[in-house]
Amino acid sequence: MSRPLPSPTGTAHPAPVVVDHMPPRRSKVVGSLAALACAACCALPVLITAGVLTGAGAAILEQALLAVAAGLAALALGMWWLHRRRSARRAAATDAGCGCG
């Protein structure tokens, strides 16, 4: 919660709340996992060439990794959007009760 700031007239006004536009840590973690899944998908041709995977195994793994990466990216964007929405709502609620012009 913000501390009230003294004003020249003697009334206390709450400190302004700043809307945080940066993604939260959990969103960054999920986004990093999505990037890691994309990198693993791009590494599949190298793994096939090295003989670690067969063509059929790589095809199945590729589809799974693409689905996981898309799901994680959507989850990260959703968490960021929710964070911005809550932060803006918190800032609006704090500013609305100020009573100053």
Secondary structure as UniProt FT lines:
FT   STRAND          4..6
FT   TURN            8..9
FT   STRAND          12..14
FT   HELIX           25..42
FT   HELIX           44..49
FT   TURN            50..51
FT   HELIX           55..96
//
